[in-house]
């Protein structure tokens, strides 16, 4: 019978520990790689919040362009975009930017060309009467709806089936509210895209006649004042969107309209510029506190909840400070032109303007103490005279 010596046993234990550490290191490296890839996906999805969806209630098209490279469903239910290829026990995901991810086969559930393929895999793996699996699939569709808006249709179908089986289940009631908000955000974003597209087409049509590049720059600078726009976007626009957006949205029939951002997203710089232009006719730049915008904001015409309240509230003070500092379009440009004209060189006479510049009088003065003096040495008849040489060398 063969038995291990203590040294052999220690070596075997060391090798086992090294193997475990190596596997843990590989797992940590793959987790870090997956997290970086998922972070990039989250950034892409957050950018897609400002991209509107289509307008149909029954069929909403894809909001973001669906990649032809395919999609990959991970074991943690996250989704990566890229073409998956199995090499042994590894799955290689080749992304559109040229990068590759190598994952263990156990970390990948399936892959396909579209999000519908991944959803089909999920539905094939669940039991028809498993309501918990239905809830998980609905949440998964809502989580990844930005990759494919058609997931909302699939989530709605699952939700209708679940509500027929358990209409009072609070889980599905909450999911129904989330799905309703997702549909509303998709339609609102689509309507916003249509409105903005029409406005952009009209603006482009009016500017086609402008050929001079400098003229375009001047008109862009005169459209809004930069400082006024910054203060509006930071302090005033959030209040207007929260208190006035429900009645004065871009789809209303009222005279004053606001552009609203997509559900769950922040207002872009373009929306802030358009909203500032829309309220400019209601601002008194000579006396900001007498502006119609301020009077309508505190008169309570839409109810106490929508009003800014009395004068000393934080909301009204923020509006008053902005109105007092607001400047009309082109004010900064006019000030710059005026300052440039004041600081420009103006000749005193026509002769000064047309002639060559003359040096000051002091530059023509020559001072005796600064002029170098040159002294000539005495002439020598015979430079080789020994008497002169001895006299210089003090030789007697």
C-alpha positions in Angstrom: 0.0 0.0 0.0 1.4 3.4 -1.1 1.3 6.2 1.4 2.2 9.9 1.0 5.0 11.4 2.9 4.3 14.7 4.8 6.3 16.6 2.2 4.2 15.1 -0.7 1.0 15.8 1.2 2.1 19.5 1.6 2.9 19.8 -2.1 -0.5 18.4 -3.0 -2.2 20.8 -0.7 -0.2 23.7 -2.2 -1.2 22.7 -5.7 -4.8 22.5 -4.8 -4.7 25.9 -3.2 -3.0 27.4 -6.3 -5.7 25.8 -8.5 -8.5 27.3 -6.4 -6.8 30.8 -6.4 -6.3 30.6 -10.2 -10.0 29.8 -10.7 -11.0 32.6 -8.4 -8.8 35.0 -10.3 -10.3 34.0 -13.6 -13.8 34.4 -12.1 -13.0 37.9 -10.8 -11.4 38.9 -14.1 -14.5 37.7 -16.0 -16.8 39.5 -13.6 -14.8 42.7 -14.1 -15.0 42.3 -17.9 -18.7 41.7 -17.7 -19.2 44.7 -15.5 -17.3 47.0 -17.9 -19.4 45.7 -20.8 -22.6 46.1 -18.9 -21.6 49.7 -17.9 -21.2 50.5 -21.5 -24.6 49.0 -22.2 -26.1 51.1 -19.4 -24.5 54.3 -20.9 -26.0 53.4 -24.3 -29.4 52.8 -22.7 -29.2 56.1 -20.8 -28.4 57.9 -24.0 -31.3 56.2 -25.6 -33.7 57.8 -23.1 -33.6 61.0 -25.2 -34.3 59.0 -28.3 -38.1 58.8 -28.8 -40.0 55.7 -29.7 -42.7 55.2 -32.4 -46.3 56.5 -32.0 -48.5 53.4 -32.3 -50.3 52.1 -29.2 -50.6 48.6 -30.7 -47.2 48.3 -32.3 -44.2 50.4 -31.1 -41.1 50.1 -33.2 -37.6 49.9 -31.9 -36.5 53.1 -30.3 -32.8 52.4 -30.8 -31.4 50.8 -33.9 -31.2 47.1 -33.2 -27.8 45.7 -33.9 -27.4 43.0 -36.5 -24.6 41.4 -34.6 -27.0 39.8 -32.1 -27.6 39.8 -28.4 -26.5 37.6 -25.5 -28.5 36.7 -22.4 -26.3 36.2 -19.3 -27.0 34.0 -16.3 -27.6 37.1 -14.2 -30.4 38.2 -16.7 -28.4 41.0 -18.1 -28.0 41.5 -21.9 -24.9 42.1 -23.9 -24.9 43.2 -27.6 -22.6 41.3 -29.9 -22.1 38.1 -31.9 -21.6 35.0 -29.7 -19.4 32.1 -30.8 -18.8 29.0 -28.6 -15.2 27.8 -28.4 -15.0 24.8 -26.2 -16.2 25.8 -22.7 -15.9 29.5 -23.5 -18.3 31.9 -25.2 -16.6 34.6 -27.2 -18.7 37.7 -27.7 -17.5 39.9 -30.5 -18.8 43.5 -30.2 -19.4 46.1 -32.9 -16.4 48.2 -31.7 -14.0 45.3 -32.4 -13.6 44.2 -28.8 -14.1 40.6 -27.6 -15.4 39.2 -24.3 -14.5 35.6 -23.3 -17.0 34.1 -20.8 -17.4 30.7 -19.2 -20.2 28.7 -20.8 -22.0 28.6 -17.4 -22.3 32.4 -17.4 -24.3 32.5 -20.6 -27.8 31.2 -20.9 -28.4 31.8 -24.6 -27.8 34.1 -27.6 -29.7 35.1 -30.7 -30.2 37.8 -33.3 -33.0 39.8 -31.6 -34.3 40.4 -28.1 -37.4 38.4 -29.1 -35.2 35.3 -29.4 -34.0 35.8 -25.8 -37.6 36.3 -24.7 -38.6 33.1 -26.5 -35.9 31.2 -24.6 -37.2 32.6 -21.3 -40.8 31.6 -22.1 -39.8 28.1 -23.3 -38.0 27.6 -20.0 -40.9 28.4 -17.7 -44.1 26.6 -16.7 -47.4 28.0 -18.1 -48.9 28.3 -14.7 -45.9 29.7 -12.9 -46.9 33.3 -12.0 -43.6 34.1 -10.4 -41.8 33.3 -13.7 -44.4 35.5 -15.5 -43.6 38.3 -13.2 -39.8 37.8 -13.7 -40.3 37.9 -17.5 -42.4 41.1 -17.3 -39.7 42.8 -15.2 -37.0 41.7 -17.6 -39.0 43.2 -20.5 -39.4 46.5 -18.7 -35.7 46.5 -17.8 -34.5 46.0 -21.3 -37.2 47.9 -23.2 -34.8 50.5 -24.5 -33.0 47.8 -26.5 -36.2 46.9 -28.2 -39.6 48.6 -27.7 -41.4 45.5 -28.9 -40.7 44.0 -25.5 -43.5 46.2 -24.2 -45.9 44.2 -26.3 -44.6 41.0 -24.9 -44.8 42.3 -21.4 -48.3 43.4 -21.9 -49.3 40.0 -23.2 -47.8 38.2 -20.2 -49.4 40.7 -17.8 -52.9 40.2 -19.3 -52.5 36.5 -18.9 -51.3 36.8 -15.3 -54.2 39.2 -14.4 -56.7 36.8 -15.7 -55.3 34.1 -13.3 -54.7 36.4 -10.3 -56.4 39.8 -10.9 -55.7 41.1 -7.3 -52.1 40.1 -7.0 -50.3 43.3 -5.8 -47.1 42.2 -7.7 -48.9 42.3 -11.0 -50.8 45.5 -10.1 -47.5 47.3 -9.6 -46.2 45.8 -12.8 -49.3 47.1 -14.6 -48.6 50.6 -13.3 -44.9 50.4 -14.5 -46.0 49.1 -17.9 -48.6 51.9 -18.2 -45.8 54.5 -17.5 -43.5 52.9 -20.0 -46.2 53.1 -22.7 -46.9 56.7 -21.9 -43.2 57.6 -22.0 -42.9 55.9 -25.4 -45.8 57.8 -26.9 -44.8 61.1 -25.3 -41.2 60.7 -26.7 -42.6 59.9 -30.1 -44.9 63.0 -30.1 -42.0 65.1 -28.9 -39.8 63.8 -31.8 -42.5 64.7 -34.3 -42.9 68.2 -32.9 -39.2 68.9 -32.7 -38.7 67.5 -36.2 -41.3 69.8 -37.7 -39.7 72.8 -35.9 -36.2 71.8 -37.1 -37.4 71.4 -40.7 -39.0 74.9 -40.6 -35.9 76.4 -39.1 -33.7 74.7 -41.8 -36.0 76.0 -44.5 -35.7 79.5 -43.3 -31.9 79.4 -43.0 -31.2 77.9 -46.4 -31.0 81.4 -47.8 -28.1 82.2 -45.4 -24.9 81.6 -47.3 -22.5 83.7 -45.4 -20.9 81.7 -42.5 -20.4 84.8 -40.4 -24.0 85.7 -40.7 -25.0 82.3 -39.4 -22.8 82.8 -36.4 -24.2 86.2 -35.6 -27.8 84.9 -35.8 -26.9 81.9 -33.5 -25.3 84.3 -31.0 -28.3 86.6 -31.0 -30.9 83.8 -30.5 -30.5 83.6 -26.7 -28.3 85.1 -24.1 -25.9 82.5 -22.7 -26.1 83.6 -19.1 -29.8 83.9 -19.2 -30.1 80.4 -20.7 -27.9 78.9 -18.0 -29.9 80.4 -15.2 -33.1 79.4 -16.8 -32.1 75.8 -17.3 -30.7 75.5 -13.7 -33.3 77.4 -11.6 -36.5 78.1 -13.6 -37.1 75.4 -16.1 -37.5 72.6 -13.5 -40.2 74.5 -11.7 -42.1 75.2 -15.0 -41.9 71.6 -16.0 -43.2 70.3 -12.7 -45.9 72.9 -12.2 -46.9 73.9 -15.7 -46.0 70.9 -17.9 -49.2 69.0 -17.4 -51.3 71.8 -18.9 -48.8 73.6 -21.1 -47.2 70.6 -22.8 -46.2 70.7 -26.5 -49.5 68.9 -27.4 -51.8 71.4 -25.8 -53.9 74.0 -27.6 -52.8 76.8 -25.3 -50.8 79.8 -26.5 -47.8 79.0 -24.4 -46.3 75.5 -24.7 -43.4 73.7 -23.1 -41.3 71.0 -24.6 -41.2 68.1 -22.1 -38.3 65.6 -21.9 -38.9 61.9 -22.2 -40.1 60.0 -19.2 -37.2 59.4 -16.7 -34.7 61.6 -18.6 -33.3 65.1 -18.1 -34.1 68.0 -20.3 -31.5 68.5 -23.0 -29.8 71.8 -24.0 -32.0 72.0 -27.1 -35.2 71.7 -25.0 -34.0 74.4 -22.6 -33.3 76.7 -25.5 -36.7 76.1 -27.1 -38.5 76.6 -23.8 -36.6 79.9 -23.1 -37.6 81.1 -26.5 -41.2 80.2 -25.8 -41.4 82.3 -22.7 -39.5 85.3 -24.0 -42.6 87.1 -25.2 -43.9 87.0 -21.6 -40.8 88.6 -20.0 -40.4 92.3 -19.4 -36.7 92.8 -19.6 -36.9 96.4 -18.5 -38.8 95.5 -15.3 -38.6 91.8 -14.6 -41.0 91.8 -11.6 -43.7 93.1 -13.9 -43.4 90.3 -16.4 -46.5 88.4 -17.3 -44.7 85.2 -16.6 -44.4 86.1 -13.0 -47.9 87.4 -12.6 -49.4 84.2 -14.1 -47.1 82.0 -11.9 -48.4 83.4 -8.6 -52.1 84.1 -9.5 -53.2 80.5 -8.8 -55.0 80.1 -12.1 -54.3 76.4 -12.2 -54.9 75.8 -8.5 -52.9 76.2 -5.3 -50.7 73.2 -6.0 -49.6 74.5 -9.3 -49.0 78.1 -8.2 -45.6 79.3 -6.9 -47.4 80.8 -3.9 -46.6 84.1 -2.2 -43.7 86.3 -3.0 -41.3 85.0 -0.2 -41.4 81.3 -1.1 -38.1 79.8 -2.4 -39.7 79.1 -5.8 -40.9 82.6 -6.3 -37.6 84.1 -5.1 -35.7 82.0 -7.6 -38.0 83.2 -10.4 -37.7 86.8 -9.3 -33.9 86.7 -9.2 -33.8 85.2 -12.7 -36.2 87.7 -14.1 -34.2 90.6 -12.7 -31.0 89.2 -14.2 -32.4 88.1 -17.5 -31.2 89.9 -20.6 -32.8 89.9 -24.1 -31.4 87.9 -27.0 -28.2 89.4 -28.4 -27.4 91.6 -25.3 -24.1 90.0 -24.8 -23.2 90.3 -28.4 -24.1 94.0 -28.5 -22.0 94.7 -25.4 -19.1 92.9 -27.0 -19.4 95.0 -30.1 -19.7 98.2 -28.1 -16.6 97.4 -26.0 -14.7 96.5 -29.1 -15.6 99.9 -30.7 -14.6 101.8 -27.6 -11.3 100.1 -27.3 -10.4 100.3 -31.0 -7.6 102.7 -32.1 -8.9 105.9 -33.6 -6.3 108.3 -35.3 -6.5 111.9 -34.2 -6.1 113.3 -37.8 -6.1 112.3 -41.3 -2.4 112.8 -41.6 -1.8 110.5 -38.7 -4.1 107.9 -40.2 -2.5 107.9 -43.6 1.2 108.6 -42.9 3.8 106.4 -41.4 4.1 106.2 -37.7 6.8 108.6 -36.3 9.1 107.9 -33.4 8.8 110.1 -30.2 11.1 113.0 -29.9 13.0 111.5 -27.0 14.2 108.7 -29.3 16.1 111.2 -31.5 18.0 112.7 -28.6 21.6 111.6 -28.2 23.2 112.1 -24.8 26.9 112.7 -24.7 27.5 110.6 -21.6 26.0 107.6 -23.3 27.8 108.0 -26.6 31.0 105.8 -26.8 34.3 107.7 -27.0 37.1 106.4 -29.3 40.7 107.4 -28.5 43.5 106.9 -31.1 46.9 105.6 -30.1 50.0 107.7 -31.0 51.7 106.8 -34.3 55.0 104.9 -34.1 57.6 105.6 -36.8 59.5 102.3 -36.4 57.6 99.6 -34.5 60.7 97.5 -34.3 62.8 100.2 -32.6 64.7 98.5 -29.7 64.6 101.7 -27.5 60.8 101.7 -27.7 60.7 98.0 -26.9 63.0 98.3 -23.9 61.1 101.3 -22.6 57.9 99.4 -22.8 59.4 96.4 -21.1 61.2 98.6 -18.6 64.6 97.2 -19.5 67.5 99.4 -18.6 
